[in-house]
Every structure is written in C-alpha cells, then in structure tokens.
Amino acid sequence: MFQLRFGSPEPITSRRALVERSDPALLMRLVDALQDHGVRPTSRGLCFVSAAHDDHVVDVTLERFEAALATI
C-alpha cells in the first residue's frame, strides 16, 4: 500500500502539519483522473499493490497513472 499526497516536501510530523502542508484539491483531481483511466485509488489517495498484480498489470497501471497525471 502507498498513499498519494500533494503538498510541501517538508516532513509531516503531526496531523496539523499534514493539513497545513497538503493540497487535497489537487489530490482529488488526480484521484478523479485515475478513476477516469481505470485505476481505483481510495478517495484518500491510498493505492494497494499485491502479489496478485503481475508485471503486466503494474505496467498498464503505470501507463494509466502517467496519462492521468498529464491531464491535471
């Protein structure tokens, strides 16, 4: 699992810092774009990868991720 986040590169050391240093609107634009490209992260930007995802699935997902990023 990994989580997507846009914002300041400064370390996040508290919930307050997370709120102050993040760009949730940009994250939602990416989440929407990913879903338009068939990638299904959670609304919080969580992405799950498991052993069930073979190389082909990972490659296709990365291509779709790049395409989604290009739209935002």
C-alpha positions, 0 to 999 in steps of 0.5 A: 500500500502507498498513499498519494499526497500533494503538498510541501516536501517538508516532513509531516510530523503531526496531523496539523502539519499534514493539513497545513502542508497538503493540497487535497484539491489537487489530490482529488483531481488526480484521484478523479483522473485515475478513476477516469483511466481505470485505476481505483485509488481510495478517495484518500489517495491510498493505492494497494499493490499485491502479489496478485498484480503481475508485471503486466498489470503494474505496467498498464497501471503505470501507463494509466497513472502517467496519462492521468497525471498529464491531464491535471 
